[in-house]
Amino acid sequence: MPASALYAMIRHFIPGLGGQEIGPDSAPHKLKNRLLDVLARTYDLGFTAFGGPPVHFQIFHRRFVDGMGKTPWIDEQTVLPGPGSTKMLFAIVSIHAGYIPAMAVFLIWSLPSALGMYGLALGVHRLKETLPAPVYAFLSGLNAATVGVISLAAVQLSRKAITDKLTRALVVFGGCAGLLYNALWYFPALLVGASIVTIFWDIYLPQIRRYLKKKHVSVENLGRAEVPEETEIIEMSRMTEEGQSIHSVQQRSLSRTSVKSTLSSPSSPLADNAESSAEQSPGQTLVDASRYGLSVAAGLTLFILFLMVFSALIGLRSGLAHPPLSLALFNNMFLAGTIIFGGGPVVIPLLREYVVQPGWVTPRDFILGLAIAQAFPGPNFNFAVYLGSLALAFDGYTPAKSFLGAILSFLGLFTPGIWLCIAFQSLWRMLRKKRIVTSLLRGVNATAVGFIYTAVYRIWQVGYLTPTQNQGISLANEPWWLLVSATTFTLVEWYHFPPAVVIILGGLAGLGWWGAVKRD
């Protein structure tokens, strides 16, 4: 097949990749102009977006929804929801400018901190087994401050996720259930269970209540001869002109009307969501989310391909008794990137299980990298670059092994989210106003926020490092670390300190504590 014909077929199948938008006014939207447009609005994010997902969402909202004095790119109802800031940014740019600009922005967003984490891994390779005591104090301070920052992230996301009593209960459920067990299947199973509960609560429980109430009213009215005057006149008129059969049909029609009015009652959370989706501020033009998107058929095809790849990796994981280390590393990262809903804070305990338990990364190096990663801008998923670089070279360091491990981990953790984002964006345009989908995502989101509290607890339990306990013990063993965590939370929440600054201050507080208390 000639190259030009292949290119034309790809452009026909995926219009957003070809530099043209769908529609008659495509001339001003050339690929070069779209790239320049998105780069002008996003070039600095990979260097300045500190603070993790809660802060990232605020930055994205100001830049792309409010516009900050420029033309807004999207409205609040356009993008597939979910707390992953990388996926959110990719979806925003792909809707506004297409998939090639979105991929360019993804690299600008992720590569600066990825290179920084790779450089950190190269340094850690050369560290001795036991570090000087002040270094452990500094790292413990970083971890204590990190606990404060992630705790604040959990609180901020909870404020958005909790909309009623059910979502409040699901946040508590996610946090508590995440503490009790940790396995590959466990967290996805919790999310599925939460979505089923929310669908029942939002859709089927109101129907059951209405049915029982109707039965109760029918029993109470049994034997009563009096009916409202207006109803009596209508029924008698219909009886005289058209007969009994029309009378019964009319009653059923009124019943449907009453049910519809009940469903659209302002007291229903789903009705509120539907109203908010339909509202549009004066003068604001909603974005045509299908301009550069895939067709539904293409989205389904991508999703099926993803399921095939995922199944193949699961099969290799189960079928090979001793898989190559590179394959095992990529497999673990790909699985983590697939099953985690909740972004960086949620993936931390799972990454610890995937790289520390097999012995690829020592607990000390894991905690050291985690503490320093919180002071980096961009996505928290870049912590995987650091872990992959250490993991693939654990049995003998070479530059090639270290670099390959970093690349495999970067691709393994980020690929599932980007892949599914592209596949589901076309489906989301069709499904986002479906009540069952809105309800499902409400439950998933609330439970995933609860998982962040689990991550806080797990970091707290291994955050205190000493020369004799370099695998990490609970920060509760030293009250000073509780003070550092609480102060960090306070400074970021109420005094608006940048998270990166307070994390470094936490490390300095650890050094101060060592100089005042532990120094001989």
C-alpha positions as CSV (number, residue, x, y, z in Angstrom):
1,M,0.0,0.0,0.0
2,P,1.5,3.4,-0.9
3,A,2.4,5.6,2.0
4,S,0.1,8.4,0.9
5,A,-2.9,6.0,0.8
6,L,-2.0,4.7,4.3
7,Y,-1.8,8.2,5.6
8,A,-5.1,9.1,4.0
9,M,-6.8,6.1,5.6
10,I,-5.4,7.0,9.1
11,R,-6.6,10.6,8.7
12,H,-10.0,9.3,7.7
13,F,-10.2,6.9,10.7
14,I,-8.7,9.3,13.3
15,P,-9.5,12.9,12.0
16,G,-7.7,14.6,15.0
17,L,-4.3,13.2,14.0
18,G,-4.2,14.7,10.6
19,G,-4.1,18.4,11.3
20,Q,-7.6,19.0,10.2
21,E,-10.7,19.3,12.3
22,I,-14.1,17.9,11.4
23,G,-16.3,20.6,9.9
24,P,-16.3,23.3,7.2
25,D,-14.2,25.8,9.1
26,S,-11.1,23.7,9.3
27,A,-8.7,26.0,7.5
28,P,-7.6,28.1,10.6
29,H,-7.0,25.0,12.6
30,K,-3.9,23.6,11.1
31,L,-1.6,21.4,13.2
32,K,1.1,24.0,13.4
33,N,-1.2,26.6,14.7
34,R,-2.7,24.2,17.2
35,L,0.7,23.2,18.5
36,L,1.8,26.8,19.0
37,D,-1.5,27.5,20.7
38,V,-1.2,24.7,23.3
39,L,2.5,25.2,23.9
40,A,1.9,28.9,24.7
41,R,-0.6,27.9,27.4
42,T,1.2,24.8,28.8
43,Y,5.0,25.2,28.2
44,D,5.7,25.9,31.9
45,L,3.5,23.3,33.6
46,G,6.2,20.6,33.9
47,F,8.5,23.1,35.8
48,T,6.0,25.0,38.0
49,A,3.1,22.6,38.8
50,F,4.1,21.5,42.3
51,G,1.8,20.0,44.9
52,G,0.2,16.9,43.4
53,P,-3.3,16.4,41.9
54,P,-5.4,18.8,44.0
55,V,-3.1,21.7,43.1
56,H,-2.9,20.6,39.5
57,F,-6.7,20.6,39.2
58,Q,-6.8,24.2,40.4
59,I,-4.1,25.2,37.9
60,F,-6.0,23.5,35.1
61,H,-9.3,25.0,36.0
62,R,-7.8,28.6,36.1
63,R,-6.0,28.1,32.8
64,F,-8.4,26.1,30.7
65,V,-11.9,26.7,32.1
66,D,-11.6,30.3,33.5
67,G,-9.1,31.2,30.8
68,M,-7.2,33.8,32.9
69,G,-8.1,36.5,30.5
70,K,-7.8,34.3,27.4
71,T,-10.4,32.3,25.6
72,P,-11.5,29.2,27.6
73,W,-10.8,25.9,26.1
74,I,-13.5,23.8,27.7
75,D,-16.4,23.9,30.1
76,E,-16.6,21.9,33.3
77,Q,-18.8,19.1,31.8
78,T,-16.7,18.2,28.8
79,V,-13.8,16.1,30.0
80,L,-14.0,12.5,31.2
81,P,-13.9,12.8,35.0
82,G,-11.3,11.3,37.2
83,P,-8.6,12.5,39.6
84,G,-5.5,11.7,37.5
85,S,-4.0,15.1,36.6
86,T,-2.0,13.7,33.7
87,K,-5.1,12.1,32.1
88,M,-7.1,15.3,32.8
89,L,-4.5,17.5,31.1
90,F,-4.2,15.1,28.1
91,A,-8.0,15.0,27.7
92,I,-8.3,18.8,27.8
93,V,-5.7,19.4,25.1
94,S,-6.9,16.6,22.9
95,I,-10.4,18.1,22.9
96,H,-9.1,21.6,22.2
97,A,-6.4,20.8,19.6
98,G,-6.2,17.0,18.8
99,Y,-4.1,14.1,19.8
100,I,-0.7,15.2,18.4
101,P,-0.7,18.5,20.4
102,A,-2.0,16.5,23.4
103,M,1.0,14.1,23.2
104,A,3.4,17.0,22.9
105,V,1.9,18.6,26.0
106,F,2.1,15.3,27.8
107,L,5.8,15.1,27.2
108,I,6.3,18.8,28.3
109,W,4.3,18.0,31.4
110,S,6.0,14.8,32.4
111,L,9.6,14.8,31.1
112,P,11.2,17.5,33.3
113,S,10.4,15.7,36.6
114,A,11.0,12.3,34.9
115,L,14.6,13.4,34.1
116,G,15.0,14.7,37.6
117,M,13.8,11.4,39.1
118,Y,16.2,9.5,36.8
119,G,19.1,11.6,37.9
120,L,18.1,10.9,41.6
121,A,18.2,7.2,40.8
122,L,21.7,7.5,39.4
123,G,22.8,9.2,42.6
124,V,21.1,6.6,44.8
125,H,22.9,3.8,43.0
126,R,26.2,5.2,44.4
127,L,25.1,5.6,48.0
128,K,26.5,3.5,50.7
129,E,24.3,1.1,52.6
130,T,24.4,3.3,55.8
131,L,24.0,7.0,55.5
132,P,25.1,9.7,58.0
133,A,22.6,10.2,60.8
134,P,21.7,13.8,59.7
135,V,20.6,12.5,56.3
136,Y,18.1,10.1,57.9
137,A,16.8,13.0,60.0
138,F,16.4,15.1,56.9
139,L,14.6,12.3,55.0
140,S,12.3,11.7,58.0
141,G,11.4,15.3,58.0
142,L,10.6,15.2,54.3
143,N,8.4,12.1,54.9
144,A,6.5,13.8,57.8
145,A,5.9,16.9,55.6
146,T,4.8,14.6,52.8
147,V,2.2,13.1,55.1
148,G,0.9,16.6,55.8
149,V,0.6,17.4,52.1
150,I,-1.1,14.2,51.1
151,S,-3.4,14.5,54.0
152,L,-4.4,17.9,52.8
153,A,-4.9,16.4,49.3
154,A,-7.2,13.8,50.7
155,V,-9.3,16.5,52.5
156,Q,-9.5,18.7,49.5
157,L,-10.6,15.9,47.2
158,S,-13.1,14.8,49.8
159,R,-14.7,18.2,49.8
160,K,-15.4,17.7,46.1
161,A,-16.3,14.0,46.2
162,I,-18.8,14.2,49.1
163,T,-22.1,15.4,47.8
164,D,-24.5,13.5,50.2
165,K,-24.6,10.9,53.0
166,L,-23.8,8.0,50.6
167,T,-20.6,9.5,49.2
168,R,-19.5,10.5,52.7
169,A,-19.9,6.9,53.7
170,L,-18.0,5.6,50.6
171,V,-15.0,7.9,51.4
172,V,-14.9,6.4,54.9
173,F,-15.4,2.9,53.4
174,G,-12.5,3.4,50.9
175,G,-10.1,4.6,53.5
176,C,-10.9,1.9,56.1
177,A,-11.1,-1.0,53.6
178,G,-7.8,0.0,52.0
179,L,-6.1,-0.5,55.4
180,L,-7.4,-4.0,55.9
181,Y,-5.9,-5.8,52.8
182,N,-3.7,-5.1,49.8
183,A,-3.7,-7.3,46.7
184,L,-3.8,-6.9,42.9
185,W,-7.6,-7.5,42.7
186,Y,-8.6,-5.8,45.9
187,F,-8.9,-2.1,45.1
188,P,-10.6,-2.7,41.7
189,A,-13.1,-4.9,43.5
190,L,-13.8,-2.2,46.0
191,L,-14.5,0.3,43.2
192,V,-16.9,-2.1,41.5
193,G,-18.7,-2.7,44.7
194,A,-19.0,1.0,45.4
195,S,-20.3,1.7,41.9
196,I,-23.0,-1.0,42.3
197,V,-24.1,0.5,45.7
198,T,-24.3,4.0,44.2
199,I,-26.3,2.9,41.2
200,F,-28.8,1.1,43.5
201,W,-28.9,4.2,45.8
202,D,-29.5,6.7,43.1
203,I,-31.7,4.9,40.6
204,Y,-33.4,1.8,42.1
205,L,-33.9,2.8,45.7
206,P,-36.0,5.9,44.8
207,Q,-38.1,3.7,42.6
208,I,-38.7,1.2,45.4
209,R,-39.6,4.0,47.8
210,R,-42.1,5.4,45.3
211,Y,-43.6,2.0,44.8
212,L,-44.0,1.4,48.5
213,K,-45.4,4.8,49.0
214,K,-47.9,4.3,46.2
215,K,-49.0,1.0,47.7
216,H,-49.3,2.6,51.1
217,V,-51.5,5.4,49.7
218,S,-53.6,2.9,47.8
219,V,-54.3,1.0,50.9
220,E,-55.2,4.1,52.8
221,N,-57.6,5.3,50.1
222,L,-59.2,1.9,49.7
223,G,-63.0,2.2,50.1
224,R,-63.0,6.0,49.9
225,A,-65.7,7.2,47.4
226,E,-64.6,10.8,47.3
227,V,-62.1,11.9,44.7
228,P,-60.8,15.4,43.8
229,E,-63.4,17.4,42.0
230,E,-61.1,18.2,39.0
231,T,-60.3,14.6,38.5
232,E,-63.9,13.6,38.7
233,I,-64.9,16.0,35.9
234,I,-62.2,14.9,33.6
235,E,-63.0,11.2,34.1
236,M,-66.7,11.6,33.6
237,S,-66.2,13.6,30.4
238,R,-63.9,10.9,29.0
239,M,-66.3,8.2,30.1
240,T,-69.2,9.8,28.3
241,E,-67.4,10.4,25.0
242,E,-64.9,7.6,24.6
243,G,-65.6,4.8,27.0
244,Q,-63.9,2.8,29.7
245,S,-60.8,1.8,27.9
246,I,-59.6,5.4,27.3
247,H,-60.3,6.1,31.0
248,S,-57.7,3.5,32.1
249,V,-55.1,4.7,29.6
250,Q,-55.5,8.3,30.8
251,Q,-54.8,7.2,34.4
252,R,-51.6,5.4,33.4
253,S,-50.4,8.5,31.5
254,L,-50.9,10.6,34.6
255,S,-48.9,8.1,36.6
256,R,-46.0,8.4,34.2
257,T,-46.1,12.2,34.5
258,S,-46.0,12.0,38.3
259,V,-43.1,9.6,38.2
260,K,-41.2,11.9,35.8
261,S,-41.8,14.9,38.0
262,T,-40.5,12.9,41.0
263,L,-37.4,12.0,39.1
264,S,-36.7,15.6,38.2
265,S,-37.3,16.7,41.8
266,P,-34.6,19.2,43.0
267,S,-34.0,16.9,46.0
268,S,-32.4,14.3,43.7
269,P,-28.6,14.5,43.4
270,L,-28.8,13.2,39.9
271,A,-31.3,15.9,39.0
272,D,-28.9,18.5,40.3
273,N,-26.2,17.0,38.1
274,A,-28.4,17.1,35.1
275,E,-29.4,20.7,35.7
276,S,-25.8,21.7,36.2
277,S,-24.8,20.0,33.0
278,A,-27.5,21.8,31.1
279,E,-26.8,25.2,32.5
280,Q,-24.5,27.4,30.5
281,S,-23.3,30.8,31.6
282,P,-24.4,33.7,29.3
283,G,-22.0,34.4,26.5
284,Q,-20.0,31.2,27.0
285,T,-19.7,28.9,23.9
286,L,-19.5,25.2,24.8
287,V,-16.7,23.3,23.2
288,D,-17.5,20.8,20.5
289,A,-15.9,17.8,22.1
290,S,-16.2,15.8,18.8
291,R,-14.1,18.2,16.7
292,Y,-10.8,16.2,17.0
293,G,-12.2,13.1,18.7
294,L,-12.4,9.5,17.5
295,S,-15.6,8.0,16.3
296,V,-17.4,5.6,18.7
297,A,-16.3,2.6,16.6
298,A,-12.7,3.7,16.8
299,G,-12.9,4.2,20.5
300,L,-14.4,0.7,21.0
301,T,-11.6,-0.7,18.8
302,L,-9.0,0.9,20.9
303,F,-10.6,-0.4,24.1
304,I,-10.8,-4.0,22.8
305,L,-7.1,-3.8,21.8
306,F,-6.3,-2.6,25.3
307,L,-8.2,-5.5,26.8
308,M,-6.2,-7.9,24.6
309,V,-2.9,-6.4,25.7
310,F,-4.0,-6.4,29.3
311,S,-5.1,-10.1,29.1
312,A,-1.8,-11.1,27.4
313,L,0.2,-9.4,30.2
314,I,-1.9,-11.1,32.9
315,G,-1.4,-14.4,31.1
316,L,2.4,-13.9,31.0
317,R,2.4,-13.0,34.6
318,S,0.6,-16.2,35.5
319,G,2.2,-18.5,33.0
320,L,5.9,-17.8,33.3
321,A,7.5,-19.2,36.5
322,H,10.6,-17.0,36.1
323,P,9.9,-14.2,33.6
324,P,12.8,-11.9,32.6
325,L,13.2,-9.0,35.0
326,S,12.5,-6.4,32.3
327,L,9.2,-8.1,31.4
328,A,8.2,-8.5,35.1
329,L,8.9,-4.8,35.8
330,F,6.9,-3.6,32.8
331,N,4.1,-6.0,33.6
332,N,3.9,-4.7,37.2
333,M,3.9,-1.1,36.1
334,F,1.3,-1.6,33.4
335,L,-1.0,-3.4,35.9
336,A,-0.6,-0.6,38.4
337,G,-1.4,2.0,35.8
338,T,-4.5,0.1,34.8
339,I,-6.1,-0.8,38.1
340,I,-5.4,2.4,40.0
341,F,-8.1,5.1,40.1
342,G,-6.9,8.0,42.1
343,G,-3.5,9.2,40.8
344,G,-0.2,9.3,42.5
345,P,-1.2,9.2,46.2
346,V,-3.2,6.0,45.6
347,V,-0.5,4.2,43.5
348,I,2.2,4.5,46.2
349,P,1.3,1.5,48.4
350,L,0.8,-0.7,45.2
351,L,4.2,0.4,43.8
352,R,5.8,-0.5,47.2
353,E,4.3,-4.0,46.9
354,Y,5.4,-4.4,43.3
355,V,9.1,-3.3,43.7
356,V,10.0,-3.7,47.3
357,Q,8.4,-7.1,48.1
358,P,10.3,-8.8,45.2
359,G,13.5,-7.4,46.5
360,W,14.2,-5.1,43.5
361,V,14.3,-1.9,45.5
362,T,15.3,-1.6,49.2
363,P,12.8,-0.1,51.6
364,R,15.3,2.7,52.4
365,D,15.7,3.7,48.8
366,F,11.9,3.5,48.3
367,I,11.2,5.9,51.2
368,L,14.1,8.2,50.1
369,G,12.8,8.5,46.6
370,L,9.2,9.0,47.8
371,A,10.3,11.9,50.1
372,I,12.2,13.7,47.4
373,A,9.6,13.1,44.7
374,Q,7.1,15.2,46.6
375,A,9.3,18.3,46.0
376,F,9.3,17.8,42.2
377,P,6.8,19.4,39.9
378,G,4.6,17.6,37.4
379,P,3.0,14.2,37.9
380,N,3.6,12.0,40.9
381,F,3.7,8.9,38.6
382,N,7.3,9.9,37.7
383,F,8.2,8.2,40.9
384,A,8.0,5.0,38.8
385,V,11.0,6.3,36.7
386,Y,13.1,6.3,39.8
387,L,11.9,2.9,41.0
388,G,12.4,1.3,37.5
389,S,15.9,2.6,37.2
390,L,16.8,1.0,40.6
391,A,14.8,-2.2,40.0
392,L,16.4,-3.3,36.8
393,A,19.9,-2.7,38.1
394,F,19.4,-4.2,41.5
395,D,21.6,-7.3,40.7
396,G,24.4,-5.2,39.2
397,Y,24.4,-1.6,38.0
398,T,25.1,-0.7,34.4
399,P,24.0,2.5,32.7
400,A,22.1,0.6,30.1
401,K,20.1,-1.4,32.7
402,S,19.3,1.7,34.7
403,F,18.1,3.7,31.6
404,L,16.0,0.7,30.3
405,G,14.3,0.3,33.7
406,A,13.4,4.0,33.7
407,I,11.9,3.9,30.2
408,L,10.0,0.7,30.9
409,S,8.5,2.0,34.1
410,F,7.6,5.4,32.5
411,L,5.8,3.7,29.6
412,G,4.2,1.0,31.7
413,L,2.7,3.3,34.3
414,F,1.6,6.1,31.9
415,T,0.4,4.1,28.9
416,P,-2.8,2.6,30.3
417,G,-4.2,6.0,31.4
418,I,-3.4,7.7,28.1
419,W,-4.7,4.7,26.1
420,L,-8.0,4.5,27.9
421,C,-8.4,8.3,27.9
422,I,-8.3,8.3,24.1
423,A,-10.6,5.3,23.8
424,F,-13.2,6.5,26.2
425,Q,-13.3,10.2,25.3
426,S,-15.6,9.4,22.3
427,L,-17.7,7.1,24.5
428,W,-17.9,9.7,27.2
429,R,-19.4,12.3,24.9
430,M,-22.3,9.8,24.4
431,L,-22.5,8.5,28.0
432,R,-21.8,11.5,30.2
433,K,-25.5,12.5,30.6
434,K,-26.7,8.9,31.3
435,R,-28.0,8.7,34.8
436,I,-26.4,5.3,35.4
437,V,-23.0,6.5,34.3
438,T,-23.1,9.6,36.4
439,S,-24.1,7.5,39.4
440,L,-21.4,4.9,38.8
441,L,-18.7,7.6,38.6
442,R,-20.0,9.2,41.8
443,G,-19.4,6.0,43.7
444,V,-16.0,5.3,42.1
445,N,-14.7,8.8,42.7
446,A,-15.7,8.9,46.4
447,T,-14.2,5.5,47.1
448,A,-10.9,6.3,45.3
449,V,-10.6,9.5,47.4
450,G,-10.8,7.2,50.5
451,F,-7.8,5.3,49.2
452,I,-5.7,8.4,49.6
453,Y,-6.3,8.2,53.3
454,T,-4.9,4.7,53.1
455,A,-1.8,6.0,51.4
456,V,-1.3,8.6,54.2
457,Y,-1.4,5.8,56.8
458,R,1.0,3.6,54.9
459,I,3.6,6.4,54.5
460,W,3.1,7.3,58.1
461,Q,3.9,3.8,59.2
462,V,7.3,3.6,57.4
463,G,8.4,7.3,57.3
464,Y,10.8,7.4,60.2
465,L,14.3,6.5,59.2
466,T,17.3,6.0,61.4
467,P,20.8,4.4,60.9
468,T,19.6,1.2,62.7
469,Q,16.1,1.3,61.1
470,N,16.7,2.3,57.5
471,Q,13.8,0.2,56.3
472,G,11.4,2.7,57.9
473,I,9.3,2.6,61.1
474,S,6.3,4.6,62.2
475,L,6.6,8.3,62.5
476,A,4.5,8.0,65.7
477,N,7.7,6.9,67.5
478,E,8.8,10.5,67.6
479,P,6.2,13.2,68.5
480,W,8.3,15.8,66.6
481,W,7.2,14.3,63.2
482,L,3.5,14.7,64.1
483,L,4.3,18.4,64.8
484,V,6.0,18.6,61.3
485,S,3.0,17.0,59.6
486,A,0.4,19.2,61.3
487,T,2.4,22.4,60.6
488,T,2.8,21.4,57.0
489,F,-0.9,20.8,56.6
490,T,-1.6,24.2,58.3
491,L,0.9,26.2,56.2
492,V,-0.4,24.9,52.9
493,E,-4.2,25.0,53.7
494,W,-4.5,28.3,55.5
495,Y,-1.4,30.2,54.7
496,H,-1.1,29.1,51.0
497,F,2.6,28.0,51.2
498,P,3.7,26.1,48.1
499,P,3.8,22.4,48.8
500,A,7.4,22.0,47.5
501,V,8.5,24.8,50.0
502,V,6.9,23.2,53.0
503,I,8.3,19.8,52.2
504,I,11.8,21.2,52.1
505,L,11.1,23.1,55.4
506,G,10.0,19.7,56.8
507,G,13.5,18.3,55.9
508,L,15.1,21.3,57.5
509,A,13.0,20.8,60.6
510,G,14.3,17.2,60.7
511,L,17.9,18.5,60.7
512,G,17.0,21.0,63.4
513,W,15.5,18.2,65.5
514,W,18.6,16.0,65.0
515,G,20.9,18.9,66.0
516,A,18.9,19.7,69.1
517,V,18.0,16.2,70.4
518,K,20.0,13.4,68.7
519,R,23.4,14.9,68.1
520,D,26.0,13.5,70.6
